């Protein structure tokens, strides 16, 4: 284990990543960047090695929208249709912006 850790330190993550992706003949990476993580490399970093596609999880976008809407509207069992339409349009605009 010590020799592996030493190799990682000496070679660097960029070199190891490049070697592994080439050896595995990986031509694309799909990344879900909606997941909150304490350590990760951004999409731009991955593009140094291969094509990168972004996965959009619409449920995460919807969750963020509802959190924002929660501060502006109080939901009851009698939600007006214009509120639902506003939320839907806002969701669509956010998805298109991504």
C-alpha positions in Angstrom: 0.0 0.0 0.0 2.8 2.4 0.8 4.3 1.9 -2.7 1.0 2.8 -4.3 0.6 5.9 -2.2 4.2 6.9 -3.1 3.5 6.4 -6.9 0.4 8.5 -6.6 2.4 11.4 -5.0 5.2 11.2 -7.5 3.1 10.8 -10.7 0.2 13.2 -9.9 -3.5 12.7 -10.5 -3.4 14.2 -14.0 -0.8 11.7 -15.2 -2.5 8.7 -13.6 -6.0 9.8 -14.9 -4.6 10.1 -18.4 -2.9 6.7 -18.3 -6.0 4.9 -17.0 -8.4 6.5 -19.4 -6.2 5.7 -22.4 -5.6 2.1 -21.2 -9.3 1.6 -20.8 -10.0 3.2 -24.2 -12.5 5.5 -22.6 -13.7 8.1 -25.2 -16.3 9.9 -23.0 -17.2 10.6 -19.4 -20.7 11.5 -18.3 -20.7 13.5 -15.1 -23.6 14.3 -12.8 -22.4 17.5 -11.3 -25.7 18.0 -9.3 -24.3 15.7 -6.6 -22.8 17.7 -3.7 -19.4 16.3 -2.8 -16.6 17.6 -0.6 -13.9 16.6 -3.1 -14.2 16.6 -6.8 -12.7 17.9 -10.0 -14.8 20.1 -12.1 -16.0 19.2 -15.6 -13.4 21.6 -17.1 -10.7 19.5 -15.5 -12.0 16.2 -17.0 -12.1 17.8 -20.4 -8.3 17.7 -20.4 -8.5 14.0 -21.0 -11.6 13.2 -23.1 -15.0 14.3 -24.2 -17.2 15.1 -21.2 -21.0 15.2 -21.1 -23.1 16.6 -18.3 -26.0 14.7 -16.8 -28.9 16.9 -15.8 -30.9 15.4 -13.0 -34.2 17.2 -13.4 -35.4 16.2 -9.9 -32.5 18.1 -8.4 -33.4 21.2 -10.4 -37.0 20.8 -9.4 -36.0 20.5 -5.7 -34.0 23.8 -5.9 -36.9 25.6 -7.6 -39.4 24.4 -5.0 -37.0 25.6 -2.2 -37.0 29.1 -3.8 -40.8 29.0 -4.4 -41.4 28.0 -0.8 -40.3 31.4 0.4 -42.7 33.2 -2.0 -45.9 31.2 -1.7 -47.7 29.4 1.0 -49.1 26.1 -0.3 -52.5 25.0 0.7 -54.8 22.4 -0.7 -56.2 25.1 -3.0 -53.2 26.1 -5.0 -54.0 28.5 -7.8 -53.3 27.3 -11.3 -51.3 30.5 -12.1 -48.8 29.5 -9.3 -48.4 26.0 -10.9 -47.9 27.5 -14.3 -45.3 29.9 -12.9 -43.4 27.1 -11.2 -43.5 25.0 -14.4 -42.2 27.9 -16.6 -39.5 28.7 -14.1 -38.4 25.0 -14.2 -38.3 24.9 -18.0 -36.2 28.1 -18.1 -33.7 26.7 -15.6 -33.4 23.4 -17.5 -32.9 25.3 -20.8 -30.3 27.5 -19.1 -28.2 24.5 -18.2 
